[in-house]
Amino acid sequence: MLTDDQTFDDLYERAGRGSGAKVMPKTRRLIGGRGVSFRRAYSSNPISCPSRSTLITGQHSHNHRNVTNVFPTGRYCSHRGTRFSFRNTLPVWMRAAGYRTMHFGRYLNAFGLGRPRKVAPGWDHWVMPVETKVSSTAVYTGYRLNINGRLTRKFGHKRRPRERKYFTNVMVRMALRQIVATDRDRPFFLAIDHRAPHEDSIKPVGPQPAPSHASDFRGKTPRFPPNYDEHNVSDKPPWLRKAARLSGSNKRKIKARHIRRLRSLRSVDEGMGRLVRLLRSLGELEETYIFFVSDNGFMLGEHRISKGKFRAYEESSRIPLLLRGPGIPAGRVSRELVSNVDVVPTIVQIAGADPGRRLDGRSLLPFAREPKLRSRRPILLEGYPPGRAALKKKGHGATKLPEPTPPNWQAIVRGRWKLVHYHRQGFELYDLKRDPFELRSLDGKRRYQKVLRSLNSRLRRLRRCDGSECNRPMRAPQLP
């Protein structure tokens, strides 16, 4: 089960100051409480299409070559003319391994644009919202679906949402029906790619919640971290130092957006409850692995950034990742450093599938089965923000992101340290144990230069790594 732009805190924090309501209690209890929660999981390229490409290839962006949502040419990353091969991806490998493959919801950005009946290779059953010039995947009601190459009528009306037509609920309902219809003697691989809590393309700001959750958390004040509207950014790189403090209008929008995001996730949580109940009733629950993950995080005022992702900061790159299944102990936490690049190798190992690519990640199963297990592997993060020319093109709707925008960057995380290198704009270095909100970059401090050089030496190799090279251990730099 994949969410869109969900942050780590969206899963683990309560609804707001003074609130006793948890945002996703069923997911936390049924998946995290019956499995393992990976508390140090990252999106290797924290923006939608590159991350989703990683989740069907097991490769970093520099290897699968979908590096951003919109190329400078104006092409979306999965549109015709790009170099990504859908014929060599996870669903193809799973079907070859004997699995019935089923997909419901979003896919890579602009998949099927101009070809609304297109079905991605490898899927036996395919349900996806139809892409148009103004993307219909950016709404929760008033959309059409491509079901196995057949186009449906619109589900609902944009301005008059109905519970049964709400996108999250429709995807879950259709997925459950297919599970029931699947031959019990054949294993299945099912993906539900939710829209929530991604921004939609209609007012007001934030995603449209289902009617049943439109009033949830009313009157609650979101918890804002210490780096919200950061007071002093003199330690930051040039692209951020020129950012102005958040205005009153921005702060009001951030608060409204935050609450609506949490409301939209309530339907996802209900869907998880329905999925687990069905699997239990069919006698399949104890034989099924369930992954819950987000494609990337999202920024809501941290470091003066009013909204968006594709940055190296924790709010953008850190993601929720839960896993339950056979042989995985219940209610445990792993603090092993992991990445979304590890999801595909895990699924391939479970299924006994034969991948057609060199996988850059490694299986999560050893760390799920022994949550105290640790390794010395660093992880790579990378970002290739779309150029200004691409951002200014019309028709990108809610995917258009505001300044401040960084240049291309690569980062390494190892132990307590995170080093970010910006193209022609230097470094940021953080001790995440002492400074989890990344308020004080240490790159200019003389006593931390040895740490910086050590991390940068490995980063230079990681940024071009391929296959097992990406998983070589590294001794953690010592605290000076």
C-alpha positions in Angstrom: 0.0 0.0 0.0 1.6 3.2 -1.2 0.7 6.7 -0.2 1.6 9.9 -2.0 3.6 12.7 -0.2 3.0 11.2 3.3 5.6 12.3 5.8 7.0 10.1 8.6 5.2 12.3 11.2 1.9 12.0 9.4 1.9 8.3 10.5 3.4 8.7 14.0 2.2 12.0 15.3 -1.2 12.7 16.7 -3.6 15.1 15.0 -2.4 18.2 16.7 -1.7 20.1 19.9 -4.2 19.1 22.5 -5.6 16.2 20.4 -5.8 12.6 21.6 -6.8 11.4 18.2 -4.2 9.4 16.2 -4.3 9.9 12.5 -3.9 6.3 11.3 -4.6 4.0 14.3 -5.5 1.0 12.2 -2.4 1.1 10.1 -0.2 1.5 13.2 -1.9 -1.3 15.1 -2.5 -3.8 12.3 0.8 -3.4 10.3 3.3 -1.8 12.7 1.8 -3.5 15.8 1.8 -6.9 14.1 5.1 -6.4 12.3 8.1 -4.1 12.1 8.4 -0.4 11.9 11.5 0.9 10.1 12.1 4.3 11.8 15.0 5.3 9.6 13.6 4.8 6.2 14.3 7.3 3.3 13.1 8.0 -0.2 16.3 7.8 -2.4 14.9 10.6 -4.7 12.1 12.4 -2.8 9.8 13.3 -5.6 6.9 11.3 -7.1 7.9 9.7 -10.4 11.6 9.0 -9.6 10.6 7.4 -6.3 7.8 5.3 -7.9 10.2 4.2 -10.6 12.5 3.0 -7.8 9.6 1.1 -6.3 9.2 -1.0 -9.5 12.9 -1.4 -10.4 14.9 -1.5 -7.2 17.3 1.0 -8.6 18.5 4.5 -7.9 17.4 7.3 -10.2 20.8 7.6 -11.8 20.4 4.0 -13.0 16.7 3.7 -13.9 17.1 7.2 -15.5 13.8 8.7 -14.3 15.4 11.6 -12.3 12.6 14.1 -12.0 8.9 14.6 -12.7 9.2 17.0 -15.6 12.3 17.1 -17.8 13.5 20.5 -19.2 11.9 19.5 -22.6 8.5 19.5 -20.9 8.1 15.7 -21.0 6.9 13.9 -18.0 9.2 11.2 -16.7 7.1 8.3 -17.9 5.9 9.9 -21.2 6.9 8.8 -24.6 10.5 9.7 -25.6 12.0 9.0 -22.1 14.4 6.2 -21.6 12.5 4.2 -18.9 11.6 0.6 -19.8 8.3 -0.6 -18.4 8.9 -4.1 -19.8 11.6 -4.8 -17.3 10.0 -4.0 -13.9 8.7 -5.7 -10.8 5.2 -6.7 -12.1 6.7 -8.4 -15.1 9.1 -10.3 -12.9 6.3 -11.3 -10.5 4.0 -12.5 -13.2 6.8 -14.6 -14.6 7.2 -16.1 -11.1 3.6 -17.3 -11.2 1.9 -14.5 -9.3 -1.4 -12.9 -10.3 -0.6 -9.2 -10.5 -3.1 -6.4 -9.7 -2.7 -2.7 -9.7 -5.1 0.0 -8.4 -4.6 3.7 -8.4 -1.8 6.0 -9.5 1.3 5.0 -11.4 4.2 6.9 -12.8 3.3 10.6 -13.6 1.6 11.0 -16.9 1.6 7.3 -17.7 -0.9 6.9 -20.5 -1.0 10.6 -21.3 -2.4 10.7 -24.9 -3.1 7.0 -24.8 -5.9 6.6 -22.2 -6.4 2.9 -22.7 -2.7 2.0 -22.2 -2.0 -0.7 -19.6 1.5 -1.1 -18.1 3.3 -4.3 -18.9 3.1 -7.1 -16.3 -0.3 -6.4 -14.7 -3.0 -9.0 -15.0 -5.6 -6.6 -13.7 -5.2 -2.8 -14.2 -7.1 0.1 -12.7 -5.7 3.6 -13.1 -7.2 7.1 -13.3 -7.1 8.5 -16.8 -4.4 11.0 -17.5 -5.4 14.1 -19.5 -3.7 17.4 -20.3 -4.9 18.7 -16.9 -4.2 15.5 -14.9 -7.3 13.9 -13.6 -5.1 12.0 -11.1 -5.0 15.4 -9.2 -8.6 15.1 -8.0 -10.3 12.8 -5.5 -13.7 12.9 -7.2 -14.9 13.6 -10.8 -12.3 11.3 -12.5 -12.4 8.5 -15.1 -10.7 5.1 -14.8 -8.9 2.9 -17.2 -9.9 -0.7 -16.2 -7.9 -3.2 -18.3 -8.0 -0.8 -21.3 -11.7 0.1 -21.0 -12.6 3.6 -20.0 -15.3 4.3 -17.5 -17.7 7.2 -17.0 -16.8 9.8 -14.4 -16.8 8.8 -10.8 -18.7 11.7 -9.0 -18.4 15.4 -9.5 -15.5 17.6 -8.5 -17.6 20.0 -6.5 -20.0 17.5 -4.9 -18.0 14.6 -3.4 -19.8 11.4 -2.5 -18.4 8.7 -0.1 -18.8 5.8 -2.6 -17.2 7.8 -5.4 -14.3 9.1 -3.4 -11.0 7.9 -5.0 -9.5 6.2 -2.0 -12.6 4.3 -1.2 -13.1 3.2 -4.8 -9.6 1.9 -5.1 -9.9 -0.1 -1.9 -13.3 -1.5 -2.8 -12.1 -2.7 -6.3 -9.0 -4.2 -4.8 -10.9 -6.2 -2.2 -13.2 -7.6 -4.9 -10.3 -8.8 -7.0 -8.7 -10.5 -4.0 -12.0 -12.4 -3.4 -12.1 -13.3 -7.1 -8.5 -14.6 -7.3 -7.9 -18.3 -7.4 -6.8 -19.3 -3.9 -4.3 -21.8 -5.4 -2.3 -19.0 -7.1 -0.4 -16.3 -5.1 -1.2 -12.7 -5.8 0.8 -9.5 -5.9 -1.4 -6.4 -5.3 -0.5 -2.7 -5.3 -2.8 0.0 -4.1 -1.3 3.4 -5.0 -3.3 6.0 -3.2 -3.6 9.7 -4.1 -3.7 10.8 -0.4 -2.4 13.0 1.0 -1.2 14.7 -2.2 -2.6 18.1 -3.0 -5.5 18.2 -5.5 -6.2 20.6 -8.3 -9.2 22.4 -6.8 -9.6 24.9 -4.0 -9.2 25.1 -1.0 -5.5 24.2 -0.5 -4.7 20.7 0.4 -6.3 17.4 -0.6 -10.0 16.9 -0.6 -11.0 14.5 2.3 -13.9 12.1 2.1 -17.3 13.5 3.2 -17.2 11.3 6.3 -13.9 12.9 7.4 -14.4 16.5 6.3 -14.7 17.7 9.9 -12.1 15.6 11.6 -9.6 17.4 13.8 -11.6 20.6 13.6 -10.2 23.3 15.9 -6.9 21.4 16.4 -3.6 23.2 16.0 -0.9 21.3 14.1 2.4 20.7 15.9 5.1 22.7 14.1 8.7 21.6 14.6 11.6 23.9 15.7 12.7 24.4 12.1 9.3 25.8 11.1 9.8 29.2 9.6 13.5 28.9 10.6 14.7 32.1 12.2 18.4 31.9 11.2 19.4 30.4 7.8 22.9 31.9 7.6 24.3 28.3 7.9 22.3 27.2 4.8 23.5 27.1 1.1 22.8 30.2 -1.1 19.6 28.8 -2.6 17.9 28.9 0.8 19.7 31.8 2.4 17.8 34.3 0.2 14.4 32.8 1.2 12.1 35.2 3.1 10.3 34.3 6.3 6.8 32.9 5.9 4.1 35.4 5.6 0.8 35.3 7.6 -1.0 34.2 4.5 1.5 31.3 4.0 1.1 30.2 7.6 -2.7 30.1 7.3 -2.4 28.0 4.1 0.1 25.7 5.7 -2.2 25.1 8.7 -5.2 24.4 6.4 -3.2 22.2 4.1 -1.8 20.2 7.0 -5.3 19.4 8.5 -6.7 18.4 5.2 -3.8 16.1 4.5 -4.5 14.3 7.8 -8.2 14.1 7.0 -7.4 12.5 3.6 -5.3 9.9 5.4 -8.2 8.7 7.5 -9.7 7.0 4.5 -6.4 5.3 3.7 -6.4 4.0 7.3 -9.9 2.7 7.0 -8.9 0.9 3.8 -6.1 -0.8 5.6 -8.5 -2.0 8.2 -10.8 -3.4 5.5 -7.9 -5.1 3.7 -6.7 -6.9 6.9 -10.2 -8.0 7.8 -10.7 -9.5 4.4 -7.4 -11.4 4.4 -8.2 -12.7 7.8 -11.7 -13.9 6.8 -10.2 -15.7 3.8 -7.5 -17.4 5.9 -4.8 -15.6 4.0 -3.6 -13.0 6.5 -0.8 -15.1 8.1 0.6 -16.1 4.7 0.7 -12.6 3.3 3.4 -9.9 3.5 2.0 -6.4 3.7 4.1 -3.3 3.0 3.0 0.2 3.9 5.2 3.0 2.5 5.1 6.5 1.1 6.8 7.6 -2.1 8.4 10.7 -0.4 7.7 13.2 2.4 6.5 16.7 2.2 7.5 20.1 3.6 5.1 22.3 5.4 7.0 25.5 6.4 10.2 23.8 7.6 13.3 25.9 6.8 11.0 28.6 5.3 9.7 26.3 2.6 6.0 26.6 2.4 5.3 23.3 0.6 7.0 20.8 -1.6 9.5 17.9 -1.7 12.7 17.0 -3.7 14.9 18.4 -1.0 17.3 16.5 1.2 15.8 17.7 4.5 14.3 15.0 6.7 10.7 16.2 6.2 11.1 15.7 2.5 13.3 12.6 2.3 12.3 10.5 5.4 9.3 8.2 4.9 7.1 5.8 6.9 7.8 2.1 6.2 6.0 -0.8 7.9 6.1 -4.5 7.1 4.3 -7.5 8.5 4.2 -11.1 7.3 5.4 -14.7 8.0 8.4 -14.9 10.3 8.3 -11.2 11.2 7.9 -10.5 15.0 5.0 -8.3 16.1 5.3 -4.8 17.4 9.0 -4.3 16.9 11.1 -1.3 15.7 14.1 -1.4 13.5 16.5 1.5 13.5 18.6 0.1 10.6 19.2 2.7 7.9 17.0 1.7 4.9 15.7 3.1 1.7 12.9 2.7 -0.7 15.5 1.1 -3.0 15.3 -1.9 -0.7 11.6 -2.6 -1.2 11.9 -4.4 -4.6 14.8 -6.7 -3.5 12.6 -7.7 -0.5 9.6 -8.6 -2.7 11.8 -10.4 -5.2 13.3 -12.5 -2.4 9.8 -13.3 -0.9 8.4 -14.4 -4.3 11.5 -16.2 -5.6 11.3 -13.9 -8.7 14.1 -13.4 -11.2 14.8 -9.6 -11.6 15.9 -8.4 -15.0 17.9 -5.5 -13.6 20.9 -5.2 -11.3 19.2 -4.2 -8.0 20.8 -1.4 -6.1 19.1 -2.2 -2.8 19.1 -5.2 -0.5 16.3 -7.3 1.2 14.7 -5.9 4.3 13.8 -9.4 5.6 17.0 -10.0 7.7 16.3 -6.7 9.5 12.6 -7.3 9.8 13.1 -10.8 11.3 15.9 -9.6 13.7 15.0 -5.9 14.4 18.1 -5.4 16.5 20.4 -6.3 13.5 22.5 -3.5 12.2 24.8 -3.0 9.3 27.4 -0.4 8.3 25.9 0.4 4.9 25.4 4.1 4.1 22.5 5.2 1.9 22.5 7.5 -1.1 19.9 10.3 -1.6 19.8 12.3 -4.8 17.7 15.1 -6.2 17.4 16.7 -9.7 14.8 19.5 -9.3 13.0 20.4 -12.5 14.4 23.5 -14.2 12.5 26.8 -14.0 11.5 26.4 -17.6 9.8 23.1 -16.8 8.0 24.5 -13.7 6.6 27.5 -15.7 4.9 25.3 -18.3 1.2 25.3 -18.2 -0.9 22.2 -17.2 1.2 20.9 -14.3 -1.5 21.8 -11.7 -0.7 20.9 -8.2 2.7 19.5 -9.1 4.1 23.1 -9.7 6.3 23.9 -6.7 7.3 27.2 -5.3 10.8 28.6 -4.6 13.2 28.3 -3.0 14.5 25.6 -5.3 17.9 23.9 -4.9 20.3 23.0 -7.7 21.0 19.3 -8.3 22.2 17.6 -5.2 23.4 14.2 -3.8 23.6 13.2 -0.1 24.9 10.4 2.0 23.5 9.3 5.4 25.6 7.1 7.6 24.9 6.6 11.3 24.2 9.9 12.9 25.6 11.9 9.9 24.0 13.4 6.8 26.1 15.2 4.2 24.5 17.0 1.3 26.5 18.3 -1.7 24.8 20.9 -3.9 26.0 21.5 -7.5 28.3 24.6 -7.3 26.8 25.6 -3.9 28.8 23.6 -1.4 27.7 21.4 1.4 25.4 20.9 4.4 26.5 18.6 7.2 24.3 17.5 10.1 24.6 15.5 13.2 21.1 14.0 13.2 21.4 12.7 16.7 22.1 16.1 18.2 20.3 18.1 15.6 17.4 16.1 14.2 15.7 19.2 12.8 18.8 20.2 10.8 19.0 23.7 12.3 22.8 24.0 12.4 24.9 22.9 9.5 28.5 21.9 10.5 30.1 22.1 7.1 32.0 25.4 8.0 33.3 24.2 11.3 37.0 23.3 11.3 36.6 20.4 13.8 34.1 18.6 11.5 36.2 18.8 8.4 37.5 15.2 8.8 33.9 14.0 9.1 33.0 15.9 5.9 36.0 14.6 3.9 35.2 11.0 5.0 31.5 11.2 4.0 32.3 13.1 0.8 34.8 10.5 -0.3 32.2 7.7 -0.1 29.5 10.0 -1.6 31.6 10.5 -4.8 31.5 6.7 -5.3 27.9 6.3 -4.3 26.6 8.8 -6.8 27.7 6.5 -9.6 27.1 3.2 -7.8 25.5 0.2 -9.5 24.1 -3.0 -8.0 26.0 -4.4 -5.0 28.4 -1.4 -5.1 25.6 0.6 -3.5 25.6 -1.6 -0.4 29.3 -1.7 0.5 29.8 -1.1 4.3 31.5 2.1 5.6 32.9 2.8 9.0 30.9 5.7 10.6 33.0 8.9 11.1 33.8 9.4 14.7 32.4 12.4 16.7 35.2 15.0 16.9 
